Protein backbone atom coordinates (compact mmCIF):
# COMPACT_ATOMS: atom_id res chain seq x y z
CA UNK A 1 0.00 0.00 0.00
CA UNK A 2 1.38 3.41 -0.87
CA UNK A 3 1.68 6.18 1.75
CA UNK A 4 -1.07 8.36 0.28
CA UNK A 5 -3.59 5.51 0.34
CA UNK A 6 -2.60 4.66 3.94
CA UNK A 7 -3.07 8.30 4.98
CA UNK A 8 -6.48 8.43 3.28
CA UNK A 9 -7.59 5.21 5.00
CA UNK A 10 -6.38 6.48 8.39
CA UNK A 11 -8.24 9.76 7.84
CA UNK A 12 -11.39 7.87 6.85
CA UNK A 13 -11.14 5.74 10.01
CA UNK A 14 -10.73 8.89 12.13
CA UNK A 15 -13.78 10.49 10.49
CA UNK A 16 -15.80 7.32 11.12
CA UNK A 17 -14.75 7.29 14.80
CA UNK A 18 -15.65 10.97 15.16
CA UNK A 19 -19.05 10.44 13.49
CA UNK A 20 -19.74 7.44 15.70
CA UNK A 21 -18.94 9.36 18.90
CA UNK A 22 -20.67 12.57 17.88
CA UNK A 23 -23.72 11.36 15.96
CA UNK A 24 -24.45 7.78 16.93
CA UNK A 25 -23.32 7.78 20.58
CA UNK A 26 -23.45 11.29 22.02
CA UNK A 27 -24.92 9.63 25.12
CA UNK A 28 -21.57 8.04 25.97
CA UNK A 29 -19.97 10.33 28.52
CA UNK A 30 -16.37 11.49 28.11
CA UNK A 31 -15.63 10.60 31.74
CA UNK A 32 -16.76 7.00 31.15
CA UNK A 33 -14.66 6.76 27.99
CA UNK A 34 -11.62 8.08 29.84
CA UNK A 35 -12.18 5.75 32.77
CA UNK A 36 -12.57 2.68 30.56
CA UNK A 37 -10.37 3.38 27.54
CA UNK A 38 -7.89 6.00 28.71
CA UNK A 39 -9.03 8.56 26.13
CA UNK A 40 -12.13 10.58 25.27
CA UNK A 41 -13.41 13.15 22.80
CA UNK A 42 -11.29 15.83 24.47
CA UNK A 43 -8.19 13.69 23.94
CA UNK A 44 -9.06 13.34 20.27
CA UNK A 45 -9.40 17.11 19.97
CA UNK A 46 -6.06 17.55 21.78
CA UNK A 47 -4.38 15.10 19.39
CA UNK A 48 -5.86 17.10 16.51
CA UNK A 49 -4.39 20.28 18.03
CA UNK A 50 -1.00 18.60 18.51
CA UNK A 51 -1.00 17.36 14.90
CA UNK A 52 -1.69 20.92 13.75
CA UNK A 53 1.16 22.25 15.90
CA UNK A 54 3.54 19.66 14.41
CA UNK A 55 2.74 21.19 11.02
CA UNK A 56 3.27 24.76 12.22
CA UNK A 57 -0.45 25.52 12.50
CA UNK A 58 -1.30 27.45 15.64
CA UNK A 59 -4.59 26.27 17.16
CA UNK A 60 -6.00 26.96 20.60
CA UNK A 61 -7.51 24.26 22.79
CA UNK A 62 -10.94 25.85 22.23
CA UNK A 63 -10.50 25.94 18.44
CA UNK A 64 -9.41 22.29 18.37
CA UNK A 65 -12.40 21.26 20.45
CA UNK A 66 -14.75 23.22 18.20
CA UNK A 67 -13.19 21.55 15.14
CA UNK A 68 -13.72 18.11 16.68
CA UNK A 69 -17.10 18.68 18.32
CA UNK A 70 -18.49 20.71 15.41
CA UNK A 71 -19.65 23.35 17.90
CA UNK A 72 -18.27 25.23 20.88
CA UNK A 73 -17.42 22.76 23.65
CA UNK A 74 -19.69 24.56 26.11
CA UNK A 75 -22.65 23.96 23.75
CA UNK A 76 -21.77 20.23 23.56
CA UNK A 77 -21.54 20.01 27.35
CA UNK A 78 -24.90 21.72 27.80
CA UNK A 79 -26.59 19.39 25.32
CA UNK A 80 -24.93 16.05 26.16
CA UNK A 81 -22.85 16.02 29.33
CA UNK A 82 -24.34 14.81 32.60
CA UNK A 83 -23.03 15.38 36.10
CA UNK A 84 -20.37 12.90 37.18
CA UNK A 85 -20.58 10.98 40.43
CA UNK A 86 -17.82 11.17 43.02
CA UNK A 87 -16.84 7.60 42.06
CA UNK A 88 -16.56 8.57 38.37
CA UNK A 89 -14.49 11.65 39.28
CA UNK A 90 -12.08 9.60 41.39
CA UNK A 91 -11.67 7.02 38.62
CA UNK A 92 -11.16 9.85 36.13
CA UNK A 93 -8.36 11.37 38.18
CA UNK A 94 -6.56 8.02 38.13
CA UNK A 95 -7.21 7.37 34.42
CA UNK A 96 -6.18 10.90 33.44
CA UNK A 97 -2.98 10.74 35.49
CA UNK A 98 -2.08 7.35 33.97
CA UNK A 99 -2.85 8.36 30.38
CA UNK A 100 -2.33 12.12 30.12
CA UNK A 101 -0.78 13.72 33.20
CA UNK A 102 -2.03 15.69 36.18
CA UNK A 103 -5.75 16.60 35.84
CA UNK A 104 -6.63 20.28 35.67
CA UNK A 105 -9.32 21.27 38.14
LUMDOBA-945827 format. One line per 5 residues: number of its first residue (from 0); their letters; for each residue z, y, x of N, C-alpha, C. Coordinates in nm, 2 decimals, m for minus. Layout:
// residues N
NUM) A) Z Y X Z Y X Z Y X  ...
END
This chain:
// residues 105
0) XXXXX) 0.00 m0.12 0.09 0.00 0.00 0.00 0.00 0.12 0.09  m0.08 0.22 0.06 m0.09 0.34 0.14 0.03 0.43 0.10  0.06 0.53 0.19 0.18 0.62 0.17 0.16 0.70 0.04  0.04 0.75 0.01 0.03 0.84 m0.11 0.06 0.76 m0.24  0.01 0.63 m0.24 0.03 0.55 m0.36 0.18 0.52 m0.37
5) XXXXX) 0.25 0.49 m0.26 0.39 0.47 m0.26 0.47 0.59 m0.31  0.43 0.71 m0.26 0.50 0.83 m0.31 0.48 0.85 m0.46  0.36 0.83 m0.51 0.33 0.84 m0.65 0.41 0.74 m0.73  0.42 0.62 m0.69 0.50 0.52 m0.76 0.65 0.56 m0.76  0.70 0.61 m0.64 0.84 0.65 m0.64 0.86 0.77 m0.73
10) XXXXX) 0.77 0.86 m0.73 0.78 0.98 m0.82 0.78 0.93 m0.97  0.69 0.84 m1.00 0.69 0.79 m1.14 0.82 0.72 m1.18  0.87 0.64 m1.09 1.00 0.57 m1.11 1.11 0.68 m1.14  1.11 0.78 m1.06 1.21 0.89 m1.07 1.20 0.96 m1.21  1.07 0.99 m1.25 1.05 1.05 m1.38 1.09 0.96 m1.49
15) XXXXX) 1.07 0.83 m1.48 1.11 0.73 m1.58 1.26 0.73 m1.59  1.33 0.73 m1.48 1.48 0.73 m1.47 1.53 0.86 m1.54  1.47 0.97 m1.51 1.52 1.10 m1.57 1.50 1.09 m1.72  1.38 1.05 m1.76 1.35 1.04 m1.90 1.45 0.95 m1.98  1.48 0.84 m1.91 1.57 0.74 m1.97 1.71 0.81 m1.99
20) XXXXX) 1.76 0.87 m1.89 1.89 0.94 m1.89 1.89 1.06 m1.99  1.79 1.13 m1.99 1.79 1.26 m2.07 1.75 1.24 m2.21  1.65 1.15 m2.24 1.60 1.14 m2.37 1.65 1.01 m2.45  1.66 0.90 m2.38 1.69 0.78 m2.44 1.84 0.75 m2.45  1.91 0.80 m2.34 2.06 0.78 m2.33 2.14 0.90 m2.30
25) XXXXX) 2.12 1.01 m2.37 2.20 1.13 m2.34 2.35 1.11 m2.38  2.38 1.00 m2.45 2.51 0.96 m2.49 2.59 0.91 m2.38  2.53 0.86 m2.27 2.60 0.80 m2.16 2.65 0.92 m2.08  2.78 0.92 m2.06 2.85 1.03 m2.00 2.84 1.03 m1.85  2.82 1.14 m1.78 2.81 1.15 m1.64 2.93 1.09 m1.57
30) XXXXX) 3.05 1.11 m1.63 3.17 1.06 m1.56 3.17 0.91 m1.56  3.12 0.85 m1.67 3.12 0.70 m1.68 3.01 0.65 m1.58  2.90 0.72 m1.56 2.80 0.68 m1.47 2.86 0.68 m1.33  2.93 0.79 m1.29 2.98 0.81 m1.16 3.09 0.70 m1.14  3.17 0.67 m1.24 3.28 0.58 m1.22 3.22 0.43 m1.20
35) XXXXX) 3.11 0.40 m1.27 3.06 0.27 m1.26 2.95 0.25 m1.15  2.87 0.35 m1.13 2.75 0.34 m1.04 2.77 0.42 m0.91  2.86 0.52 m0.91 2.87 0.60 m0.79 2.77 0.72 m0.78  2.70 0.74 m0.89 2.61 0.86 m0.90 2.60 0.89 m1.05  2.55 1.01 m1.08 2.53 1.06 m1.21 2.41 1.16 m1.21
40) XXXXX) 2.39 1.22 m1.33 2.28 1.32 m1.34 2.30 1.43 m1.24  2.42 1.47 m1.22 2.45 1.58 m1.13 2.41 1.54 m0.99  2.44 1.42 m0.95 2.39 1.37 m0.82 2.24 1.37 m0.81  2.17 1.33 m0.91 2.03 1.33 m0.91 1.98 1.48 m0.89  2.04 1.57 m0.96 2.00 1.71 m0.94 2.03 1.76 m0.80
45) XXXXX) 2.14 1.72 m0.74 2.18 1.76 m0.61 2.08 1.70 m0.51  2.04 1.57 m0.53 1.94 1.51 m0.44 1.81 1.58 m0.45  1.77 1.63 m0.57 1.65 1.71 m0.59 1.66 1.84 m0.50  1.78 1.90 m0.51 1.80 2.03 m0.44 1.80 2.00 m0.29  1.85 1.89 m0.24 1.85 1.86 m0.10 1.71 1.83 m0.05
50) XXXXX) 1.63 1.76 m0.14 1.49 1.74 m0.10 1.41 1.87 m0.09  1.44 1.96 m0.18 1.37 2.09 m0.17 1.41 2.16 m0.04  1.54 2.16 m0.01 1.59 2.22 0.12 1.52 2.16 0.24  1.51 2.03 0.24 1.44 1.97 0.35 1.30 2.01 0.37  1.24 2.07 0.27 1.10 2.12 0.27 1.10 2.27 0.28
55) XXXXX) 1.21 2.33 0.31 1.22 2.48 0.33 1.22 2.55 0.20  1.25 2.49 0.09 1.25 2.55 m0.04 1.39 2.58 m0.08  1.43 2.71 m0.09 1.56 2.75 m0.13 1.58 2.73 m0.28  1.69 2.65 m0.32 1.72 2.63 m0.46 1.87 2.62 m0.48  1.92 2.70 m0.57 2.06 2.70 m0.60 2.10 2.57 m0.68
60) XXXXX) 2.23 2.54 m0.68 2.28 2.43 m0.75 2.24 2.44 m0.90  2.25 2.56 m0.95 2.22 2.58 m1.09 2.07 2.56 m1.12  1.99 2.61 m1.03 1.84 2.59 m1.05 1.80 2.45 m1.04  1.87 2.37 m0.95 1.84 2.23 m0.94 1.88 2.16 m1.07  2.00 2.19 m1.12 2.05 2.13 m1.24 1.95 2.16 m1.36
65) XXXXX) 1.91 2.28 m1.37 1.82 2.32 m1.48 1.69 2.25 m1.46  1.64 2.23 m1.34 1.51 2.16 m1.32 1.53 2.01 m1.37  1.65 1.95 m1.33 1.67 1.81 m1.37 1.70 1.80 m1.52  1.79 1.88 m1.57 1.83 1.87 m1.71 1.73 1.92 m1.81  1.64 2.01 m1.76 1.54 2.07 m1.85 1.60 2.18 m1.93
70) XXXXX) 1.72 2.23 m1.90 1.79 2.34 m1.96 1.91 2.37 m1.88  1.97 2.49 m1.90 2.09 2.52 m1.83 2.19 2.41 m1.85  2.27 2.38 m1.74 2.36 2.28 m1.74 2.47 2.30 m1.85  2.51 2.43 m1.87 2.61 2.46 m1.97 2.56 2.42 m2.11  2.43 2.44 m2.14 2.38 2.40 m2.26 2.38 2.24 m2.28
75) XXXXX) 2.35 2.17 m2.17 2.36 2.02 m2.18 2.50 1.98 m2.21  2.59 2.04 m2.13 2.73 2.00 m2.15 2.78 2.03 m2.30  2.74 2.14 m2.35 2.78 2.17 m2.49 2.72 2.07 m2.59  2.60 2.03 m2.56 2.53 1.94 m2.66 2.57 1.79 m2.64  2.60 1.75 m2.52 2.62 1.61 m2.49 2.75 1.56 m2.43
80) XXXXX) 2.82 1.65 m2.36 2.93 1.60 m2.29 3.06 1.60 m2.37  3.13 1.49 m2.36 3.26 1.48 m2.43 3.38 1.50 m2.34  3.49 1.52 m2.39 3.61 1.54 m2.30 3.64 1.40 m2.24  3.68 1.41 m2.11 3.72 1.29 m2.04 3.87 1.26 m2.05  3.90 1.14 m2.05 4.04 1.10 m2.06 4.10 1.11 m1.92
85) XXXXX) 4.23 1.11 m1.91 4.30 1.12 m1.78 4.26 1.00 m1.70  4.25 0.88 m1.76 4.21 0.76 m1.68 4.07 0.78 m1.63  3.97 0.83 m1.71 3.84 0.86 m1.66 3.84 0.96 m1.54  3.92 1.06 m1.55 3.93 1.17 m1.45 3.98 1.11 m1.32  4.08 1.02 m1.33 4.14 0.96 m1.21 4.04 0.87 m1.14
90) XXXXX) 3.97 0.79 m1.22 3.86 0.70 m1.17 3.75 0.78 m1.11  3.72 0.90 m1.17 3.61 0.98 m1.12 3.65 1.04 m0.98  3.77 1.08 m0.96 3.82 1.14 m0.84 3.80 1.03 m0.72  3.83 0.91 m0.75 3.81 0.80 m0.66 3.66 0.78 m0.63  3.59 0.76 m0.74 3.44 0.74 m0.72 3.37 0.85 m0.65
95) XXXXX) 3.41 0.97 m0.68 3.34 1.09 m0.62 3.38 1.09 m0.47  3.50 1.07 m0.44 3.55 1.07 m0.30 3.48 0.97 m0.22  3.46 0.85 m0.28 3.40 0.73 m0.21 3.25 0.75 m0.19  3.18 0.83 m0.28 3.04 0.84 m0.28 2.98 0.97 m0.24  3.06 1.08 m0.26 3.01 1.21 m0.23 3.10 1.29 m0.14
100) XXXXX) 3.23 1.29 m0.16 3.32 1.37 m0.08 3.44 1.41 m0.16  3.50 1.52 m0.13 3.62 1.57 m0.20 3.57 1.64 m0.33  3.62 1.60 m0.45 3.58 1.66 m0.57 3.62 1.81 m0.58  3.54 1.89 m0.64 3.57 2.03 m0.66 3.64 2.04 m0.80  3.74 2.11 m0.80 3.81 2.13 m0.93 3.85 2.27 m0.95
END
